């Protein structure tokens, strides 16, 4: 596992002390691209492998999992409300995502994606691989029905967001380094805890930094008794690039 300082800084920014770990993220994305999609898939996989192999700032996987678990336990003790814990984890992840995009782009050398479909491929094959050494399975088919969200959208009009296949993707995590050695008690299950909700925040923050407003939420988790752990990322809209005051 990699990158201790972003999560530590995020914790401290929220008033928590002494936590460490890591991370993950996607690449620069716009609606216009310049390279062939299938060729890009192979390229993305190779880039992810190279980035992981080339990293020197890695930590022991068990230490990583135990440290994150200690963070979640502390949040539960601090807030005594599982919905608020979900919110705090997402906020910490958002801060991390905002911080690591520039470094990720510099290290990967990636350019623009063709569309939101390719974004999903880059997130899975490059982002997750480079920072967590896992490669989620990404799918782009439309959801059959509304699903419960691990992070209720804030300030968003659901009617304004498209449900077409090109506006979202789903990541299925066969392995989740955050959830090693974890078994949720009945109280946490009943309270609606999404143990790895920090991942949703990281993706939201990272994509927002590259002008994409998205909703990110868990739709299932093996810790809750589901067969798979899945995260859905839904494109709300492309954001206008802000021009600094005084620049035309």
N, C-alpha and C positions, 0 to 999 in steps of 0.2 A: 504494500500500500504506500501511497505517496502523500506529500504535502500536509504537514501538520499546521502551519501557521494560519491559513485562511479560516479553518474552523475555530481555532483558538481565538483569533481576532473577533470572529462573529460572536462567539460566546461572551467574550469580554464586553463587546458592544452592547449586548443584551443584559449585562450585569452579572454574568456567571464567570467563575474563575476556574482555572486549572484544567481545562479540557484540551484535548488534542485531536486530531487526525489528518487531512487528505486531498485528492479528488478527481472530478469529472466535468465534462462539457462538450458542446458541439462547435460547428464551424461557422464562418461568415456566410450569411444567407440572404439572397434577394430573389426576386421573381425571375430575373434574367440570368442565364448561365451560359457557359461556353464550351463545355466538354460533354462527351457522350456518356450517358447514364451507366450503361453496363461496364464500360471501361473504368468508370469512376469507382464502381463497387469494388473491383479488384484493387485499385489504387488505394482506396480508403482502408481496406483490410490490411494491406501492407504497411501503410503509414501508422496505423494503430499498433501493429506488432513492433515496428521500429521504435516508436516513441516509448513503449513500455520497456523494451530491452535496453534502450539508451538512458533510462532514468537511473539516477544514482541516489536520489532522496526517497528511498523506500523504507517502510517500517514493517515490522513483523505483522503478519495477518491476524494472529491471535491477539496481539496487543491492540491492534486497530479496532477489532470487534469489541474487545472488553472496554476500551476507552470510550467508544461510542455508546455502549450500553450504560456505562457509568453516567454519561451525559444525560441520557434519557431518564434514568432513575432520579437524578438530581432535579430535572425539570418537573417530574411528577411530584416530588417532595415539595418543590417550590410553589407550584400552582394548584395542586390537588384538584385538577380538572383536566380530563384527557383531551377535550376539545381545544383547550388553551395550549396544552403541550403540543398538539398537532400544529397549531398556529405558530408557536415559537420555533419548532423544528423547521417549518417551512420558511420562516423569516431568516433563520440562520443560514439555511441553504441558499436563499436568495442573495444574501450578502456575499457568500462564497462565489456563487455563479457570476455576480457582477465583477468580482475581483480577478477572476482567473481567465477570462476570455482573451484578453490581449496577449498574455503569456502563451496560451494554448495556440492561438493563431500564429504567433511568431515561431513556436517550436515545430508546428505541423507544416507550415508553408502552404496551407490550403487557401483556395480562393473562393469564388462565388459558387453556390449550388444552383442547379437549374430550377428547382422548385422545392416545395415543402416535403415532397416525398423523399427527395435526396437528403434533406435535412435529417430525416429519421435514420437513414443509412449511415450518415456521418456520426450522428450521436451515438449509435450503437457500435459501429465498427471502429471508430476512431476515439471518440470521447470516453466511453466506458472502458474500452480496452486500454487506452493510454493511462488512465488514472486508477482504475480498479481491477484491471487485468481480467475483465469478463466481457463477453460479447452477447448482449441480449438479442433475442430474435425479434425482428421488427416486422410488423404487419401494417397494412394501409387500408384494410376493408372497413366499411362503415359499421358503426355500432348498431346492433339490432334494436336496442332500446336504451333509454336513459339509465345511467348507473350511479350509485352513491359516490359522492366525491370525498376524498380525504382532505380536500381544501376547498370549501365552498367559495365560488367566484365572488370577488369583492368589487363592487362598482361596475359589473359587466351586465349587459343586457343579453340574455341567452338568445333572444330572437334575432339579435344582430349578428350572431356567429353562424357560419355555414356548417352544414353537416355533410358536405360532399367529400368524396374519398381523398381529394387533394388537400384537405385542410387539417388533417390530423394523422397521427400514427400511434401505434401501441407497442410498448416494449415489454417482452416477456423475459423475466430474469430467471434463468435456470439456477443460477447461483447468486446469492446476495451476501457479500462480505460483511455487511452491517448486521446481519441477523444470525451469524454463527453463534452457537451455544445459547440461543434465546428461546425461551418458552414463555408465552404471555400468560399471566394469571387470569382467572375468570373475570376479575374486576376490570382489568384492562380491556379484555375482549368486549365486555358489556358496555364499557365506557367509550368504545369506538377509537381506541388508540391505533394510529398508523405508525408503527415503530420506525420505519425508514423514511418518514415524510420529508426529511432533509433533502432527499434526492429530488423531490418535486420542486423544492425551492431553488436548488442549484440549476435545474433546467430552465425554470422560469426566469431567473436572474440573468443567466448566460444569454438566452435568446432575446431578452429585452435589450441587452447591451448591443445587439446587432439588429435593432429595429424590428423586432417581432414581438407582439403582445400575444401571449399564449395562456391557456389554462392547463395546468398539469396536476394530475391527481391519480391516486391508486384506485384501481377497480377491483383488485383482489390481492390477497397476501397469504402465503402458506402458513404464516404465523397465526392467521385467523381461521385456519382449517380449510382454506381454499386449495384447489389442486395446483394452481400456479400463482406466481407473483407478477402482476402486470401494472404498468404505468401507462396512462393515456396522456398524450400531448395534443392539444387542440389549438390550432391557429385562430386567433380572434381577428387580428388585423395587422397589417404592416404599418409601422410607425414612421412618421416623417422625421428625417434627420434634422436635428437642431443645429442651426448655424449660430456660432458664437456672436455675441453682440459686437457690432462694429465691422463684421465681415459680411460682404455681399457675395 
